Amino acid sequence: MLVIAHRGASAYAKENTLKAFDLAFKLGSSWLETDVQRSKDGVLVLYHDYNLKKGKQIKDCTSEYLKNFNVPSLADLLKITPENFTLNLEIKNDNNIYPGIEKQILTEIKKAKNIKKEQIFISSFFVESLQKIRVLDKQISIGVLMRNFEVKTPLALQAKSVNISAKRVTKQIVETCHKNGLKVFVYTVNDLQTYNKLKSWKTDGVFSDNPVLDLPRFFAIGGTFD
């Protein structure tokens, strides 16, 4: 079962930072998930919440200002991503807060010299963003983030996966997805008991703050190699 580095190796470094991303690469991950938003001056930046902690909204901050909070740009990540490494880019765009961000993301990917489109996996809770992505690009891989499970939407989008919370996933959901040719990626899994249960259900992958969750001597947050 695939272990996807959730916002980088965020158990060991501040989430969604170049340090967390680089550590995920060094720990042997093959997939990494991060969140894409847009700064006031139009730069695609990587941050989960719509607001800085006790601060302004991301959309109201310049990219230069965000550097003070260790917020990298998508271009920064694309420059350091190893060959054959998959990036799951989650579009944060509830209520279309960032009009046109879908096209901008695809343009940024095309500009990157060391990244192939096959290395990119786009996901979002905001279905309208995924619909726009699919209109703009018929081949790029899509994962549908879901709170309430159904297969109609991912099938209509020709998605590769359903991405769902560990609190909501069931064995039946996994089986239904597989019957419809969809993979199932579950977030956020940081304990070995949940990992093993999902593995027994033949779940395809989990998002984890610990990208080496499946290594016997390194499954606990804060664990170390002998």
VMD Tcl script that draws the C-alpha trace (Angstrom):
set ca {
  {0.00 0.00 0.00}
  {1.31 3.41 -1.01}
  {2.27 5.87 1.73}
  {1.90 9.48 0.55}
  {3.84 12.16 2.43}
  {1.10 14.44 3.77}
  {2.24 18.05 3.28}
  {5.74 16.63 3.14}
  {7.33 14.73 6.02}
  {5.24 16.87 8.35}
  {5.81 14.70 11.41}
  {9.45 15.80 11.36}
  {9.41 19.29 9.85}
  {6.94 22.15 9.54}
  {4.24 21.12 7.08}
  {4.21 22.49 3.53}
  {7.76 23.80 3.69}
  {10.72 23.03 1.46}
  {12.38 21.35 4.44}
  {9.40 18.99 4.88}
  {9.33 18.26 1.15}
  {13.07 17.61 0.92}
  {12.93 15.33 3.97}
  {10.13 13.32 2.33}
  {12.35 12.85 -0.73}
  {15.29 11.76 1.44}
  {13.18 9.31 3.44}
  {12.39 7.45 0.25}
  {8.85 8.61 -0.48}
  {7.55 8.31 -4.02}
  {4.47 10.52 -3.54}
  {3.96 13.85 -1.82}
  {0.76 15.85 -1.15}
  {0.60 19.61 -0.76}
  {-1.98 22.43 -0.91}
  {-2.01 25.10 -3.62}
  {-3.37 28.63 -3.15}
  {-2.55 32.02 -4.67}
  {-0.95 35.10 -3.15}
  {-2.13 38.68 -3.62}
  {0.49 39.22 -6.33}
  {-0.58 36.12 -8.26}
  {2.03 33.59 -7.16}
  {0.96 29.99 -6.54}
  {1.91 29.21 -2.94}
  {1.76 26.07 -0.79}
  {-0.25 26.43 2.41}
  {-3.16 24.49 3.90}
  {-5.40 26.98 5.71}
  {-6.95 29.98 4.00}
  {-5.57 32.17 6.80}
  {-2.13 32.44 8.33}
  {-2.26 31.43 11.98}
  {-3.74 34.45 13.78}
  {-3.13 36.44 10.62}
  {-4.37 37.60 7.25}
  {-5.89 35.50 4.51}
  {-3.39 34.01 2.08}
  {-5.10 35.78 -0.82}
  {-4.42 39.13 0.86}
  {-0.68 38.49 1.37}
  {2.08 39.03 -1.16}
  {4.43 36.15 -1.91}
  {7.28 38.19 -0.44}
  {5.35 38.67 2.81}
  {4.55 34.95 2.95}
  {8.27 34.11 2.82}
  {8.45 35.47 6.36}
  {6.25 32.53 7.37}
  {8.27 29.97 5.42}
  {5.56 29.57 2.76}
  {7.10 28.29 -0.49}
  {5.80 28.66 -4.02}
  {4.74 25.84 -6.30}
  {7.64 26.80 -8.57}
  {10.03 26.24 -5.63}
  {8.72 22.70 -5.15}
  {8.75 21.85 -8.84}
  {12.44 22.83 -9.03}
  {13.49 20.30 -6.37}
  {11.15 17.41 -7.16}
  {13.09 14.27 -8.15}
  {12.49 12.46 -11.40}
  {9.63 9.92 -11.30}
  {8.27 11.40 -8.06}
  {4.50 12.02 -7.99}
  {3.14 15.31 -6.66}
  {-0.46 15.38 -5.45}
  {-1.45 19.04 -5.73}
  {-4.63 19.81 -3.80}
  {-6.36 22.91 -5.14}
  {-7.70 25.01 -2.27}
  {-10.46 26.93 -4.01}
  {-13.69 26.74 -2.01}
  {-16.35 29.04 -3.49}
  {-13.95 29.84 -6.33}
  {-11.87 32.11 -4.08}
  {-9.08 31.97 -6.70}
  {-10.65 32.41 -10.16}
  {-8.49 30.90 -12.91}
  {-6.17 29.03 -10.54}
  {-6.71 25.78 -12.45}
  {-5.25 27.10 -15.70}
  {-2.44 28.80 -13.79}
  {-1.44 25.52 -12.13}
  {-1.34 23.69 -15.45}
  {0.73 26.52 -16.96}
  {3.20 26.38 -14.06}
  {3.60 22.63 -14.55}
  {4.29 23.09 -18.27}
  {6.96 25.70 -17.47}
  {8.83 23.36 -15.12}
  {11.85 21.88 -16.91}
  {12.30 18.76 -14.78}
  {8.65 17.74 -14.30}
  {6.53 15.63 -16.63}
  {2.75 15.85 -16.60}
  {2.65 12.17 -15.67}
  {4.19 13.11 -12.30}
  {1.26 15.36 -11.38}
  {-1.92 14.29 -9.59}
  {-4.56 16.99 -9.06}
  {-7.14 16.79 -6.26}
  {-9.71 19.06 -4.64}
  {-12.88 19.12 -2.55}
  {-14.18 21.80 -4.93}
  {-15.64 19.80 -7.83}
  {-15.88 22.86 -10.07}
  {-12.08 23.17 -10.00}
  {-11.70 19.53 -11.02}
  {-14.21 20.01 -13.82}
  {-12.17 22.96 -15.10}
  {-8.97 20.94 -14.89}
  {-10.55 18.13 -16.92}
  {-11.78 20.55 -19.61}
  {-8.29 22.07 -19.85}
  {-6.47 18.72 -19.80}
  {-8.05 15.42 -20.80}
  {-5.17 13.24 -19.59}
  {-3.89 14.63 -16.30}
  {-4.60 12.44 -13.25}
  {-7.38 13.56 -10.93}
  {-8.35 12.49 -7.40}
  {-11.71 13.56 -5.98}
  {-11.64 14.54 -2.31}
  {-14.96 13.49 -0.75}
  {-16.81 14.00 2.50}
  {-19.92 12.17 1.29}
  {-19.06 9.17 -0.86}
  {-20.60 8.52 -4.27}
  {-19.08 7.26 -7.53}
  {-20.98 9.39 -10.06}
  {-18.71 12.44 -9.75}
  {-15.30 10.69 -10.01}
  {-16.52 8.59 -12.93}
  {-17.82 11.67 -14.75}
  {-14.41 13.33 -14.24}
  {-12.56 10.20 -15.39}
  {-10.74 10.40 -12.08}
  {-8.08 7.96 -10.93}
  {-9.07 7.93 -7.28}
  {-11.42 8.82 -4.48}
  {-9.60 10.49 -1.57}
  {-11.49 10.11 1.69}
  {-11.02 10.51 5.43}
  {-10.02 7.58 7.63}
  {-13.06 8.50 9.74}
  {-15.44 7.97 6.80}
  {-13.93 5.17 4.74}
  {-15.42 1.68 4.98}
  {-14.51 -1.64 3.47}
  {-17.62 -1.37 1.30}
  {-16.49 2.00 -0.07}
  {-13.13 0.50 -1.01}
  {-14.83 -2.43 -2.74}
  {-17.27 -0.16 -4.59}
  {-14.44 2.03 -5.85}
  {-12.45 -0.95 -7.05}
  {-15.47 -2.37 -8.88}
  {-15.69 0.95 -10.72}
  {-11.97 1.12 -11.54}
  {-11.18 3.75 -8.93}
  {-8.32 3.72 -6.45}
  {-8.88 4.72 -2.81}
  {-6.48 7.02 -0.96}
  {-7.24 7.64 2.73}
  {-6.20 10.59 4.92}
  {-4.64 11.10 7.46}
  {-3.17 7.86 8.80}
  {-0.46 8.11 11.45}
  {-0.87 4.89 13.42}
  {0.06 1.35 12.46}
  {-3.26 -0.15 13.57}
  {-5.27 1.94 11.11}
  {-2.64 1.37 8.44}
  {-2.89 -2.41 8.82}
  {-6.70 -2.34 8.78}
  {-6.77 -0.33 5.56}
  {-4.14 -2.57 4.05}
  {-6.31 -5.62 4.82}
  {-9.17 -3.90 2.95}
  {-6.83 -3.58 -0.07}
  {-6.84 0.22 0.13}
  {-4.51 1.64 -2.49}
  {-2.79 4.29 -0.42}
  {-2.78 6.46 2.69}
  {-1.71 10.03 3.35}
  {0.56 10.16 6.38}
  {2.57 12.80 8.21}
  {5.15 10.02 8.50}
  {6.15 8.92 4.99}
  {7.92 5.83 6.35}
  {4.92 4.70 8.36}
  {5.15 1.18 6.93}
  {8.73 0.51 7.99}
  {8.66 -1.81 11.06}
  {11.15 0.21 13.10}
  {9.88 3.62 12.07}
  {6.11 3.52 12.31}
  {5.61 5.77 15.34}
  {5.64 9.53 15.02}
  {9.02 10.64 16.25}
  {10.53 7.20 15.76}
  {14.15 6.76 14.76}
  {16.17 4.21 12.88}
  {18.24 1.76 14.94}
}
mol new
graphics top color blue
foreach p $ca { graphics top sphere $p radius 0.5 }
foreach p [lrange $ca 0 end-1] q [lrange $ca 1 end] { graphics top cylinder $p $q radius 0.2 }
display resetview
